[in-house]
Amino acid sequence: MNVSSATLWEATIKYRFGKLRIAPERLIEAVSASGFREITITMRHAVAVRHLPNLHRDPFDRLLIAQATNEPLHFLTAGEQLQPYSPLVQLV
């Protein structure tokens, strides 16, 4: 399994604004202990965002979908609005 560095970036922002109660450092420890592999954000991922249709405005979700479609990897989400982007987007 993989976790994008963008996920921790978004979690850090949410933590700072009080929308997430677990410290980002603890998330890093938990991700590492679970055996997940980090997917870093590459220039290719950043540029791939421009090829996505305008179905959703959240920049983190768009970056995660660009990563998934470029690697290719399955993207697990509870967000039904993200499913039309790619068959790689799977609802959980």
PyMOL Python script that loads the backbone (N, CA, C, O; Angstrom):
from pymol import cmd

cmd.read_pdbstr("""\
ATOM      1  N   MET A   1       0.836  -1.183   0.000  1.00  0.00           N
ATOM      2  CA  MET A   1       0.000   0.000   0.000  1.00  0.00           C
ATOM      3  C   MET A   1       0.879   1.244   0.000  1.00  0.00           C
ATOM      4  O   MET A   1       2.023   1.222   0.456  1.00  0.00           O
ATOM      5  N   ASN A   2       0.320   2.321  -0.519  1.00  0.00           N
ATOM      6  CA  ASN A   2       1.040   3.578  -0.658  1.00  0.00           C
ATOM      7  C   ASN A   2       0.249   4.718  -0.034  1.00  0.00           C
ATOM      8  O   ASN A   2      -0.980   4.686   0.025  1.00  0.00           O
ATOM      9  N   VAL A   3       0.975   5.716   0.428  1.00  0.00           N
ATOM     10  CA  VAL A   3       0.372   6.949   0.936  1.00  0.00           C
ATOM     11  C   VAL A   3       1.122   8.112   0.302  1.00  0.00           C
ATOM     12  O   VAL A   3       2.352   8.154   0.315  1.00  0.00           O
ATOM     13  N   SER A   4       0.373   9.046  -0.248  1.00  0.00           N
ATOM     14  CA  SER A   4       0.983  10.208  -0.873  1.00  0.00           C
ATOM     15  C   SER A   4       1.450  11.212   0.177  1.00  0.00           C
ATOM     16  O   SER A   4       0.801  11.399   1.206  1.00  0.00           O
ATOM     17  N   SER A   5       2.572  11.848  -0.095  1.00  0.00           N
ATOM     18  CA  SER A   5       3.024  12.925   0.775  1.00  0.00           C
ATOM     19  C   SER A   5       2.001  14.063   0.776  1.00  0.00           C
ATOM     20  O   SER A   5       1.956  14.843   1.728  1.00  0.00           O
ATOM     21  N   ALA A   6       1.188  14.172  -0.263  1.00  0.00           N
ATOM     22  CA  ALA A   6       0.125  15.184  -0.305  1.00  0.00           C
ATOM     23  C   ALA A   6      -0.917  14.937   0.782  1.00  0.00           C
ATOM     24  O   ALA A   6      -1.520  15.883   1.288  1.00  0.00           O
ATOM     25  N   THR A   7      -1.130  13.682   1.141  1.00  0.00           N
ATOM     26  CA  THR A   7      -2.079  13.355   2.202  1.00  0.00           C
ATOM     27  C   THR A   7      -1.602  13.930   3.534  1.00  0.00           C
ATOM     28  O   THR A   7      -2.392  14.495   4.290  1.00  0.00           O
ATOM     29  N   LEU A   8      -0.305  13.785   3.817  1.00  0.00           N
ATOM     30  CA  LEU A   8       0.238  14.342   5.056  1.00  0.00           C
ATOM     31  C   LEU A   8       0.287  15.860   5.002  1.00  0.00           C
ATOM     32  O   LEU A   8       0.119  16.522   6.026  1.00  0.00           O
ATOM     33  N   TRP A   9       0.508  16.404   3.850  1.00  0.00           N
ATOM     34  CA  TRP A   9       0.496  17.862   3.668  1.00  0.00           C
ATOM     35  C   TRP A   9      -0.888  18.407   4.030  1.00  0.00           C
ATOM     36  O   TRP A   9      -1.007  19.364   4.796  1.00  0.00           O
ATOM     37  N   GLU A  10      -1.931  17.785   3.469  1.00  0.00           N
ATOM     38  CA  GLU A  10      -3.295  18.215   3.765  1.00  0.00           C
ATOM     39  C   GLU A  10      -3.626  18.010   5.239  1.00  0.00           C
ATOM     40  O   GLU A  10      -4.257  18.871   5.851  1.00  0.00           O
ATOM     41  N   ALA A  11      -3.212  16.890   5.817  1.00  0.00           N
ATOM     42  CA  ALA A  11      -3.465  16.625   7.233  1.00  0.00           C
ATOM     43  C   ALA A  11      -2.790  17.673   8.115  1.00  0.00           C
ATOM     44  O   ALA A  11      -3.353  18.088   9.128  1.00  0.00           O
ATOM     45  N   THR A  12      -1.601  18.097   7.737  1.00  0.00           N
ATOM     46  CA  THR A  12      -0.881  19.115   8.500  1.00  0.00           C
ATOM     47  C   THR A  12      -1.643  20.436   8.495  1.00  0.00           C
ATOM     48  O   THR A  12      -1.734  21.106   9.524  1.00  0.00           O
ATOM     49  N   ILE A  13      -2.180  20.805   7.363  1.00  0.00           N
ATOM     50  CA  ILE A  13      -2.969  22.038   7.267  1.00  0.00           C
ATOM     51  C   ILE A  13      -4.222  21.926   8.129  1.00  0.00           C
ATOM     52  O   ILE A  13      -4.563  22.861   8.853  1.00  0.00           O
ATOM     53  N   LYS A  14      -4.908  20.788   8.055  1.00  0.00           N
ATOM     54  CA  LYS A  14      -6.117  20.587   8.860  1.00  0.00           C
ATOM     55  C   LYS A  14      -5.786  20.600  10.355  1.00  0.00           C
ATOM     56  O   LYS A  14      -6.556  21.137  11.151  1.00  0.00           O
ATOM     57  N   TYR A  15      -4.660  20.022  10.739  1.00  0.00           N
ATOM     58  CA  TYR A  15      -4.241  20.019  12.139  1.00  0.00           C
ATOM     59  C   TYR A  15      -4.006  21.451  12.622  1.00  0.00           C
ATOM     60  O   TYR A  15      -4.439  21.828  13.711  1.00  0.00           O
ATOM     61  N   ARG A  16      -3.333  22.222  11.821  1.00  0.00           N
ATOM     62  CA  ARG A  16      -3.026  23.607  12.205  1.00  0.00           C
ATOM     63  C   ARG A  16      -4.292  24.435  12.434  1.00  0.00           C
ATOM     64  O   ARG A  16      -4.311  25.308  13.302  1.00  0.00           O
ATOM     65  N   PHE A  17      -5.340  24.168  11.668  1.00  0.00           N
ATOM     66  CA  PHE A  17      -6.584  24.919  11.801  1.00  0.00           C
ATOM     67  C   PHE A  17      -7.602  24.233  12.716  1.00  0.00           C
ATOM     68  O   PHE A  17      -8.763  24.639  12.772  1.00  0.00           O
ATOM     69  N   GLY A  18      -7.164  23.193  13.432  1.00  0.00           N
ATOM     70  CA  GLY A  18      -8.032  22.541  14.408  1.00  0.00           C
ATOM     71  C   GLY A  18      -9.069  21.604  13.835  1.00  0.00           C
ATOM     72  O   GLY A  18     -10.006  21.221  14.535  1.00  0.00           O
ATOM     73  N   LYS A  19      -8.924  21.225  12.578  1.00  0.00           N
ATOM     74  CA  LYS A  19      -9.880  20.314  11.943  1.00  0.00           C
ATOM     75  C   LYS A  19      -9.452  18.857  12.054  1.00  0.00           C
ATOM     76  O   LYS A  19     -10.200  17.959  11.668  1.00  0.00           O
ATOM     77  N   LEU A  20      -8.261  18.619  12.574  1.00  0.00           N
ATOM     78  CA  LEU A  20      -7.735  17.275  12.762  1.00  0.00           C
ATOM     79  C   LEU A  20      -7.026  17.269  14.111  1.00  0.00           C
ATOM     80  O   LEU A  20      -6.249  18.175  14.412  1.00  0.00           O
ATOM     81  N   ARG A  21      -7.293  16.250  14.921  1.00  0.00           N
ATOM     82  CA  ARG A  21      -6.780  16.252  16.281  1.00  0.00           C
ATOM     83  C   ARG A  21      -5.464  15.505  16.452  1.00  0.00           C
ATOM     84  O   ARG A  21      -4.775  15.703  17.453  1.00  0.00           O
ATOM     85  N   ILE A  22      -5.107  14.667  15.515  1.00  0.00           N
ATOM     86  CA  ILE A  22      -3.861  13.900  15.634  1.00  0.00           C
ATOM     87  C   ILE A  22      -2.718  14.685  14.991  1.00  0.00           C
ATOM     88  O   ILE A  22      -2.845  15.188  13.874  1.00  0.00           O
ATOM     89  N   ALA A  23      -1.616  14.780  15.702  1.00  0.00           N
ATOM     90  CA  ALA A  23      -0.462  15.522  15.205  1.00  0.00           C
ATOM     91  C   ALA A  23       0.113  14.841  13.962  1.00  0.00           C
ATOM     92  O   ALA A  23       0.168  13.613  13.901  1.00  0.00           O
ATOM     93  N   PRO A  24       0.538  15.620  12.983  1.00  0.00           N
ATOM     94  CA  PRO A  24       1.088  15.036  11.749  1.00  0.00           C
ATOM     95  C   PRO A  24       2.264  14.092  12.018  1.00  0.00           C
ATOM     96  O   PRO A  24       2.424  13.094  11.315  1.00  0.00           O
ATOM     97  N   GLU A  25       3.070  14.391  13.005  1.00  0.00           N
ATOM     98  CA  GLU A  25       4.199  13.509  13.331  1.00  0.00           C
ATOM     99  C   GLU A  25       3.716  12.119  13.742  1.00  0.00           C
ATOM    100  O   GLU A  25       4.350  11.113  13.426  1.00  0.00           O
ATOM    101  N   ARG A  26       2.593  12.077  14.447  1.00  0.00           N
ATOM    102  CA  ARG A  26       2.021  10.775  14.829  1.00  0.00           C
ATOM    103  C   ARG A  26       1.474  10.044  13.612  1.00  0.00           C
ATOM    104  O   ARG A  26       1.532   8.816  13.542  1.00  0.00           O
ATOM    105  N   LEU A  27       0.943  10.800  12.651  1.00  0.00           N
ATOM    106  CA  LEU A  27       0.481  10.171  11.412  1.00  0.00           C
ATOM    107  C   LEU A  27       1.642   9.543  10.656  1.00  0.00           C
ATOM    108  O   LEU A  27       1.526   8.434  10.135  1.00  0.00           O
ATOM    109  N   ILE A  28       2.763  10.258  10.597  1.00  0.00           N
ATOM    110  CA  ILE A  28       3.945   9.710   9.925  1.00  0.00           C
ATOM    111  C   ILE A  28       4.367   8.408  10.593  1.00  0.00           C
ATOM    112  O   ILE A  28       4.655   7.424   9.911  1.00  0.00           O
ATOM    113  N   GLU A  29       4.404   8.397  11.919  1.00  0.00           N
ATOM    114  CA  GLU A  29       4.777   7.184  12.663  1.00  0.00           C
ATOM    115  C   GLU A  29       3.809   6.047  12.369  1.00  0.00           C
ATOM    116  O   GLU A  29       4.232   4.912  12.148  1.00  0.00           O
ATOM    117  N   ALA A  30       2.514   6.345  12.364  1.00  0.00           N
ATOM    118  CA  ALA A  30       1.501   5.314  12.118  1.00  0.00           C
ATOM    119  C   ALA A  30       1.596   4.766  10.699  1.00  0.00           C
ATOM    120  O   ALA A  30       1.478   3.559  10.487  1.00  0.00           O
ATOM    121  N   VAL A  31       1.806   5.645   9.736  1.00  0.00           N
ATOM    122  CA  VAL A  31       1.942   5.216   8.338  1.00  0.00           C
ATOM    123  C   VAL A  31       3.165   4.323   8.191  1.00  0.00           C
ATOM    124  O   VAL A  31       3.099   3.267   7.561  1.00  0.00           O
ATOM    125  N   SER A  32       4.273   4.747   8.770  1.00  0.00           N
ATOM    126  CA  SER A  32       5.509   3.954   8.686  1.00  0.00           C
ATOM    127  C   SER A  32       5.358   2.607   9.370  1.00  0.00           C
ATOM    128  O   SER A  32       5.791   1.585   8.838  1.00  0.00           O
ATOM    129  N   ALA A  33       4.743   2.599  10.552  1.00  0.00           N
ATOM    130  CA  ALA A  33       4.561   1.353  11.301  1.00  0.00           C
ATOM    131  C   ALA A  33       3.628   0.384  10.574  1.00  0.00           C
ATOM    132  O   ALA A  33       3.727  -0.830  10.753  1.00  0.00           O
ATOM    133  N   SER A  34       2.741   0.912   9.769  1.00  0.00           N
ATOM    134  CA  SER A  34       1.795   0.063   9.036  1.00  0.00           C
ATOM    135  C   SER A  34       2.393  -0.540   7.777  1.00  0.00           C
ATOM    136  O   SER A  34       1.766  -1.374   7.123  1.00  0.00           O
ATOM    137  N   GLY A  35       3.609  -0.120   7.435  1.00  0.00           N
ATOM    138  CA  GLY A  35       4.266  -0.681   6.263  1.00  0.00           C
ATOM    139  C   GLY A  35       3.897   0.000   4.957  1.00  0.00           C
ATOM    140  O   GLY A  35       4.213  -0.518   3.885  1.00  0.00           O
ATOM    141  N   PHE A  36       3.241   1.139   5.021  1.00  0.00           N
ATOM    142  CA  PHE A  36       2.899   1.872   3.805  1.00  0.00           C
ATOM    143  C   PHE A  36       4.155   2.493   3.210  1.00  0.00           C
ATOM    144  O   PHE A  36       5.093   2.837   3.929  1.00  0.00           O
ATOM    145  N   ARG A  37       4.160   2.630   1.908  1.00  0.00           N
ATOM    146  CA  ARG A  37       5.262   3.250   1.185  1.00  0.00           C
ATOM    147  C   ARG A  37       4.842   4.660   0.796  1.00  0.00           C
ATOM    148  O   ARG A  37       3.716   4.876   0.349  1.00  0.00           O
ATOM    149  N   GLU A  38       5.754   5.625   0.967  1.00  0.00           N
ATOM    150  CA  GLU A  38       5.445   7.008   0.638  1.00  0.00           C
ATOM    151  C   GLU A  38       5.584   7.244  -0.865  1.00  0.00           C
ATOM    152  O   GLU A  38       6.567   6.844  -1.489  1.00  0.00           O
ATOM    153  N   ILE A  39       4.583   7.899  -1.422  1.00  0.00           N
ATOM    154  CA  ILE A  39       4.635   8.352  -2.808  1.00  0.00           C
ATOM    155  C   ILE A  39       4.882   9.858  -2.746  1.00  0.00           C
ATOM    156  O   ILE A  39       4.048  10.611  -2.244  1.00  0.00           O
ATOM    157  N   THR A  40       6.011  10.281  -3.250  1.00  0.00           N
ATOM    158  CA  THR A  40       6.324  11.704  -3.238  1.00  0.00           C
ATOM    159  C   THR A  40       5.666  12.397  -4.434  1.00  0.00           C
ATOM    160  O   THR A  40       5.290  11.755  -5.414  1.00  0.00           O
ATOM    161  N   ILE A  41       5.540  13.697  -4.329  1.00  0.00           N
ATOM    162  CA  ILE A  41       4.962  14.483  -5.415  1.00  0.00           C
ATOM    163  C   ILE A  41       6.082  14.810  -6.404  1.00  0.00           C
ATOM    164  O   ILE A  41       7.089  15.417  -6.040  1.00  0.00           O
ATOM    165  N   THR A  42       5.892  14.403  -7.644  1.00  0.00           N
ATOM    166  CA  THR A  42       6.889  14.684  -8.674  1.00  0.00           C
ATOM    167  C   THR A  42       6.381  15.814  -9.571  1.00  0.00           C
ATOM    168  O   THR A  42       5.209  16.188  -9.526  1.00  0.00           O
ATOM    169  N   MET A  43       7.284  16.339 -10.375  1.00  0.00           N
ATOM    170  CA  MET A  43       6.879  17.367 -11.340  1.00  0.00           C
ATOM    171  C   MET A  43       5.863  16.800 -12.325  1.00  0.00           C
ATOM    172  O   MET A  43       4.945  17.501 -12.751  1.00  0.00           O
ATOM    173  N   ARG A  44       6.029  15.538 -12.683  1.00  0.00           N
ATOM    174  CA  ARG A  44       5.089  14.878 -13.601  1.00  0.00           C
ATOM    175  C   ARG A  44       3.685  14.852 -13.003  1.00  0.00           C
ATOM    176  O   ARG A  44       2.701  15.080 -13.707  1.00  0.00           O
ATOM    177  N   HIS A  45       3.596  14.571 -11.697  1.00  0.00           N
ATOM    178  CA  HIS A  45       2.296  14.565 -11.026  1.00  0.00           C
ATOM    179  C   HIS A  45       1.681  15.964 -11.042  1.00  0.00           C
ATOM    180  O   HIS A  45       0.497  16.131 -11.334  1.00  0.00           O
ATOM    181  N   ALA A  46       2.502  16.962 -10.724  1.00  0.00           N
ATOM    182  CA  ALA A  46       2.002  18.341 -10.664  1.00  0.00           C
ATOM    183  C   ALA A  46       1.445  18.799 -12.006  1.00  0.00           C
ATOM    184  O   ALA A  46       0.394  19.436 -12.064  1.00  0.00           O
ATOM    185  N   VAL A  47       2.148  18.475 -13.073  1.00  0.00           N
ATOM    186  CA  VAL A  47       1.709  18.894 -14.412  1.00  0.00           C
ATOM    187  C   VAL A  47       0.490  18.091 -14.869  1.00  0.00           C
ATOM    188  O   VAL A  47      -0.335  18.602 -15.626  1.00  0.00           O
ATOM    189  N   ALA A  48       0.371  16.855 -14.424  1.00  0.00           N
ATOM    190  CA  ALA A  48      -0.754  16.008 -14.848  1.00  0.00           C
ATOM    191  C   ALA A  48      -2.100  16.542 -14.373  1.00  0.00           C
ATOM    192  O   ALA A  48      -3.136  16.198 -14.941  1.00  0.00           O
ATOM    193  N   VAL A  49      -2.095  17.371 -13.351  1.00  0.00           N
ATOM    194  CA  VAL A  49      -3.344  17.951 -12.847  1.00  0.00           C
ATOM    195  C   VAL A  49      -4.061  18.728 -13.954  1.00  0.00           C
ATOM    196  O   VAL A  49      -5.291  18.759 -13.989  1.00  0.00           O
ATOM    197  N   ARG A  50      -3.315  19.341 -14.841  1.00  0.00           N
ATOM    198  CA  ARG A  50      -3.947  20.157 -15.897  1.00  0.00           C
ATOM    199  C   ARG A  50      -4.758  19.327 -16.879  1.00  0.00           C
ATOM    200  O   ARG A  50      -5.608  19.871 -17.584  1.00  0.00           O
ATOM    201  N   HIS A  51      -4.515  18.027 -16.940  1.00  0.00           N
ATOM    202  CA  HIS A  51      -5.240  17.164 -17.868  1.00  0.00           C
ATOM    203  C   HIS A  51      -6.538  16.621 -17.278  1.00  0.00           C
ATOM    204  O   HIS A  51      -7.318  15.978 -17.980  1.00  0.00           O
ATOM    205  N   LEU A  52      -6.768  16.873 -16.003  1.00  0.00           N
ATOM    206  CA  LEU A  52      -7.985  16.375 -15.364  1.00  0.00           C
ATOM    207  C   LEU A  52      -9.164  17.280 -15.707  1.00  0.00           C
ATOM    208  O   LEU A  52      -9.015  18.500 -15.773  1.00  0.00           O
ATOM    209  N   PRO A  53     -10.336  16.683 -15.924  1.00  0.00           N
ATOM    210  CA  PRO A  53     -11.519  17.521 -16.152  1.00  0.00           C
ATOM    211  C   PRO A  53     -11.878  18.279 -14.862  1.00  0.00           C
ATOM    212  O   PRO A  53     -11.472  17.883 -13.770  1.00  0.00           O
ATOM    213  N   ASN A  54     -12.616  19.334 -15.000  1.00  0.00           N
ATOM    214  CA  ASN A  54     -12.993  20.165 -13.852  1.00  0.00           C
ATOM    215  C   ASN A  54     -14.235  19.612 -13.153  1.00  0.00           C
ATOM    216  O   ASN A  54     -15.295  20.238 -13.150  1.00  0.00           O
ATOM    217  N   LEU A  55     -14.081  18.431 -12.566  1.00  0.00           N
ATOM    218  CA  LEU A  55     -15.193  17.793 -11.862  1.00  0.00           C
ATOM    219  C   LEU A  55     -15.206  18.150 -10.381  1.00  0.00           C
ATOM    220  O   LEU A  55     -16.233  18.020  -9.715  1.00  0.00           O
ATOM    221  N   HIS A  56     -14.084  18.593  -9.877  1.00  0.00           N
ATOM    222  CA  HIS A  56     -13.923  18.798  -8.444  1.00  0.00           C
ATOM    223  C   HIS A  56     -12.842  19.853  -8.250  1.00  0.00           C
ATOM    224  O   HIS A  56     -11.862  19.870  -8.995  1.00  0.00           O
ATOM    225  N   ARG A  57     -13.001  20.735  -7.263  1.00  0.00           N
ATOM    226  CA  ARG A  57     -12.082  21.859  -7.120  1.00  0.00           C
ATOM    227  C   ARG A  57     -11.020  21.674  -6.046  1.00  0.00           C
ATOM    228  O   ARG A  57     -10.101  22.489  -5.959  1.00  0.00           O
ATOM    229  N   ASP A  58     -11.113  20.644  -5.235  1.00  0.00           N
ATOM    230  CA  ASP A  58     -10.145  20.462  -4.151  1.00  0.00           C
ATOM    231  C   ASP A  58      -8.758  20.145  -4.730  1.00  0.00           C
ATOM    232  O   ASP A  58      -8.592  19.122  -5.394  1.00  0.00           O
ATOM    233  N   PRO A  59      -7.763  21.009  -4.486  1.00  0.00           N
ATOM    234  CA  PRO A  59      -6.447  20.804  -5.104  1.00  0.00           C
ATOM    235  C   PRO A  59      -5.738  19.544  -4.612  1.00  0.00           C
ATOM    236  O   PRO A  59      -4.993  18.929  -5.375  1.00  0.00           O
ATOM    237  N   PHE A  60      -5.950  19.146  -3.366  1.00  0.00           N
ATOM    238  CA  PHE A  60      -5.306  17.933  -2.868  1.00  0.00           C
ATOM    239  C   PHE A  60      -5.890  16.700  -3.545  1.00  0.00           C
ATOM    240  O   PHE A  60      -5.148  15.810  -3.961  1.00  0.00           O
ATOM    241  N   ASP A  61      -7.216  16.642  -3.660  1.00  0.00           N
ATOM    242  CA  ASP A  61      -7.837  15.501  -4.344  1.00  0.00           C
ATOM    243  C   ASP A  61      -7.378  15.419  -5.789  1.00  0.00           C
ATOM    244  O   ASP A  61      -7.102  14.332  -6.295  1.00  0.00           O
ATOM    245  N   ARG A  62      -7.295  16.558  -6.450  1.00  0.00           N
ATOM    246  CA  ARG A  62      -6.866  16.567  -7.848  1.00  0.00           C
ATOM    247  C   ARG A  62      -5.424  16.074  -7.980  1.00  0.00           C
ATOM    248  O   ARG A  62      -5.103  15.333  -8.909  1.00  0.00           O
ATOM    249  N   LEU A  63      -4.558  16.482  -7.057  1.00  0.00           N
ATOM    250  CA  LEU A  63      -3.176  16.011  -7.089  1.00  0.00           C
ATOM    251  C   LEU A  63      -3.104  14.514  -6.822  1.00  0.00           C
ATOM    252  O   LEU A  63      -2.348  13.803  -7.484  1.00  0.00           O
ATOM    253  N   LEU A  64      -3.880  14.030  -5.864  1.00  0.00           N
ATOM    254  CA  LEU A  64      -3.883  12.595  -5.559  1.00  0.00           C
ATOM    255  C   LEU A  64      -4.374  11.772  -6.755  1.00  0.00           C
ATOM    256  O   LEU A  64      -3.840  10.699  -7.037  1.00  0.00           O
ATOM    257  N   ILE A  65      -5.377  12.272  -7.445  1.00  0.00           N
ATOM    258  CA  ILE A  65      -5.872  11.567  -8.635  1.00  0.00           C
ATOM    259  C   ILE A  65      -4.827  11.594  -9.743  1.00  0.00           C
ATOM    260  O   ILE A  65      -4.634  10.596 -10.438  1.00  0.00           O
ATOM    261  N   ALA A  66      -4.154  12.721  -9.913  1.00  0.00           N
ATOM    262  CA  ALA A  66      -3.084  12.799 -10.910  1.00  0.00           C
ATOM    263  C   ALA A  66      -1.976  11.803 -10.585  1.00  0.00           C
ATOM    264  O   ALA A  66      -1.445  11.155 -11.487  1.00  0.00           O
ATOM    265  N   GLN A  67      -1.625  11.674  -9.317  1.00  0.00           N
ATOM    266  CA  GLN A  67      -0.617  10.680  -8.926  1.00  0.00           C
ATOM    267  C   GLN A  67      -1.101   9.277  -9.257  1.00  0.00           C
ATOM    268  O   GLN A  67      -0.366   8.486  -9.848  1.00  0.00           O
ATOM    269  N   ALA A  68      -2.320   8.970  -8.884  1.00  0.00           N
ATOM    270  CA  ALA A  68      -2.859   7.623  -9.103  1.00  0.00           C
ATOM    271  C   ALA A  68      -2.885   7.271 -10.589  1.00  0.00           C
ATOM    272  O   ALA A  68      -2.519   6.159 -10.970  1.00  0.00           O
ATOM    273  N   THR A  69      -3.307   8.196 -11.414  1.00  0.00           N
ATOM    274  CA  THR A  69      -3.417   7.888 -12.844  1.00  0.00           C
ATOM    275  C   THR A  69      -2.055   7.827 -13.520  1.00  0.00           C
ATOM    276  O   THR A  69      -1.906   7.142 -14.532  1.00  0.00           O
ATOM    277  N   ASN A  70      -1.064   8.521 -12.989  1.00  0.00           N
ATOM    278  CA  ASN A  70       0.265   8.508 -13.588  1.00  0.00           C
ATOM    279  C   ASN A  70       1.117   7.331 -13.148  1.00  0.00           C
ATOM    280  O   ASN A  70       2.030   6.942 -13.877  1.00  0.00           O
ATOM    281  N   GLU A  71       0.859   6.757 -12.000  1.00  0.00           N
ATOM    282  CA  GLU A  71       1.748   5.707 -11.492  1.00  0.00           C
ATOM    283  C   GLU A  71       1.570   4.347 -12.187  1.00  0.00           C
ATOM    284  O   GLU A  71       2.627   3.768 -12.438  1.00  0.00           O
ATOM    285  N   PRO A  72       0.532   3.784 -12.512  1.00  0.00           N
ATOM    286  CA  PRO A  72      -0.833   3.919 -12.025  1.00  0.00           C
ATOM    287  C   PRO A  72      -1.028   3.149 -10.713  1.00  0.00           C
ATOM    288  O   PRO A  72      -0.425   2.100 -10.487  1.00  0.00           O
ATOM    289  N   LEU A  73      -1.890   3.706  -9.859  1.00  0.00           N
ATOM    290  CA  LEU A  73      -2.239   3.116  -8.570  1.00  0.00           C
ATOM    291  C   LEU A  73      -3.730   3.305  -8.334  1.00  0.00           C
ATOM    292  O   LEU A  73      -4.337   4.234  -8.866  1.00  0.00           O
ATOM    293  N   HIS A  74      -4.310   2.433  -7.545  1.00  0.00           N
ATOM    294  CA  HIS A  74      -5.700   2.627  -7.151  1.00  0.00           C
ATOM    295  C   HIS A  74      -5.766   3.750  -6.123  1.00  0.00           C
ATOM    296  O   HIS A  74      -4.902   3.858  -5.252  1.00  0.00           O
ATOM    297  N   PHE A  75      -6.787   4.577  -6.229  1.00  0.00           N
ATOM    298  CA  PHE A  75      -7.025   5.670  -5.303  1.00  0.00           C
ATOM    299  C   PHE A  75      -8.292   5.349  -4.534  1.00  0.00           C
ATOM    300  O   PHE A  75      -9.384   5.350  -5.101  1.00  0.00           O
ATOM    301  N   LEU A  76      -8.151   5.072  -3.240  1.00  0.00           N
ATOM    302  CA  LEU A  76      -9.290   4.713  -2.394  1.00  0.00           C
ATOM    303  C   LEU A  76      -9.837   5.971  -1.736  1.00  0.00           C
ATOM    304  O   LEU A  76      -9.089   6.756  -1.154  1.00  0.00           O
ATOM    305  N   THR A  77     -11.151   6.153  -1.835  1.00  0.00           N
ATOM    306  CA  THR A  77     -11.777   7.357  -1.306  1.00  0.00           C
ATOM    307  C   THR A  77     -13.217   7.085  -0.902  1.00  0.00           C
ATOM    308  O   THR A  77     -13.845   6.140  -1.381  1.00  0.00           O
ATOM    309  N   ALA A  78     -13.724   7.921  -0.020  1.00  0.00           N
ATOM    310  CA  ALA A  78     -15.147   7.890   0.320  1.00  0.00           C
ATOM    311  C   ALA A  78     -15.902   8.921  -0.513  1.00  0.00           C
ATOM    312  O   ALA A  78     -17.129   8.989  -0.457  1.00  0.00           O
ATOM    313  N   GLY A  79     -15.177   9.714  -1.280  1.00  0.00           N
ATOM    314  CA  GLY A  79     -15.785  10.796  -2.065  1.00  0.00           C
ATOM    315  C   GLY A  79     -16.345  10.319  -3.388  1.00  0.00           C
ATOM    316  O   GLY A  79     -15.599  10.102  -4.343  1.00  0.00           O
ATOM    317  N   GLU A  80     -17.647  10.157  -3.447  1.00  0.00           N
ATOM    318  CA  GLU A  80     -18.294   9.687  -4.673  1.00  0.00           C
ATOM    319  C   GLU A  80     -18.050  10.623  -5.852  1.00  0.00           C
ATOM    320  O   GLU A  80     -18.010  10.177  -6.998  1.00  0.00           O
ATOM    321  N   GLN A  81     -17.886  11.920  -5.581  1.00  0.00           N
ATOM    322  CA  GLN A  81     -17.694  12.890  -6.652  1.00  0.00           C
ATOM    323  C   GLN A  81     -16.371  12.694  -7.379  1.00  0.00           C
ATOM    324  O   GLN A  81     -16.172  13.258  -8.455  1.00  0.00           O
ATOM    325  N   LEU A  82     -15.461  11.903  -6.810  1.00  0.00           N
ATOM    326  CA  LEU A  82     -14.149  11.673  -7.428  1.00  0.00           C
ATOM    327  C   LEU A  82     -14.141  10.474  -8.370  1.00  0.00           C
ATOM    328  O   LEU A  82     -13.242  10.354  -9.203  1.00  0.00           O
ATOM    329  N   GLN A  83     -15.101   9.607  -8.257  1.00  0.00           N
ATOM    330  CA  GLN A  83     -15.123   8.383  -9.044  1.00  0.00           C
ATOM    331  C   GLN A  83     -15.121   8.603 -10.556  1.00  0.00           C
ATOM    332  O   GLN A  83     -14.496   7.812 -11.264  1.00  0.00           O
ATOM    333  N   PRO A  84     -15.775   9.620 -11.086  1.00  0.00           N
ATOM    334  CA  PRO A  84     -15.773   9.810 -12.550  1.00  0.00           C
ATOM    335  C   PRO A  84     -14.397  10.126 -13.151  1.00  0.00           C
ATOM    336  O   PRO A  84     -14.234  10.044 -14.369  1.00  0.00           O
ATOM    337  N   TYR A  85     -13.421  10.478 -12.340  1.00  0.00           N
ATOM    338  CA  TYR A  85     -12.114  10.818 -12.886  1.00  0.00           C
ATOM    339  C   TYR A  85     -11.427   9.630 -13.565  1.00  0.00           C
ATOM    340  O   TYR A  85     -10.794   9.788 -14.608  1.00  0.00           O
ATOM    341  N   SER A  86     -11.554   8.458 -12.977  1.00  0.00           N
ATOM    342  CA  SER A  86     -10.796   7.316 -13.494  1.00  0.00           C
ATOM    343  C   SER A  86     -11.321   6.016 -12.914  1.00  0.00           C
ATOM    344  O   SER A  86     -11.848   6.001 -11.802  1.00  0.00           O
ATOM    345  N   PRO A  87     -11.183   4.920 -13.658  1.00  0.00           N
ATOM    346  CA  PRO A  87     -11.512   3.606 -13.088  1.00  0.00           C
ATOM    347  C   PRO A  87     -10.588   3.253 -11.903  1.00  0.00           C
ATOM    348  O   PRO A  87     -10.905   2.363 -11.115  1.00  0.00           O
ATOM    349  N   LEU A  88      -9.458   3.948 -11.784  1.00  0.00           N
ATOM    350  CA  LEU A  88      -8.544   3.709 -10.666  1.00  0.00           C
ATOM    351  C   LEU A  88      -9.083   4.268  -9.350  1.00  0.00           C
ATOM    352  O   LEU A  88      -8.597   3.896  -8.282  1.00  0.00           O
ATOM    353  N   VAL A  89     -10.075   5.152  -9.409  1.00  0.00           N
ATOM    354  CA  VAL A  89     -10.685   5.719  -8.207  1.00  0.00           C
ATOM    355  C   VAL A  89     -11.737   4.724  -7.714  1.00  0.00           C
ATOM    356  O   VAL A  89     -12.706   4.426  -8.413  1.00  0.00           O
ATOM    357  N   GLN A  90     -11.529   4.223  -6.511  1.00  0.00           N
ATOM    358  CA  GLN A  90     -12.423   3.208  -5.954  1.00  0.00           C
ATOM    359  C   GLN A  90     -13.027   3.703  -4.647  1.00  0.00           C
ATOM    360  O   GLN A  90     -12.321   4.193  -3.765  1.00  0.00           O
ATOM    361  N   LEU A  91     -14.342   3.566  -4.537  1.00  0.00           N
ATOM    362  CA  LEU A  91     -15.045   3.976  -3.326  1.00  0.00           C
ATOM    363  C   LEU A  91     -14.865   2.932  -2.223  1.00  0.00           C
ATOM    364  O   LEU A  91     -14.940   1.728  -2.467  1.00  0.00           O
ATOM    365  N   VAL A  92     -14.627   3.421  -1.013  1.00  0.00           N
ATOM    366  CA  VAL A  92     -14.526   2.527   0.145  1.00  0.00           C
ATOM    367  C   VAL A  92     -15.520   2.943   1.194  1.00  0.00           C
ATOM    368  O   VAL A  92     -15.599   2.318   2.252  1.00  0.00           O
TER     369      VAL A  92
END
""", "prot")
cmd.dss("prot")
cmd.show_as("cartoon", "prot")
cmd.util.cbc("prot")
cmd.orient("prot")
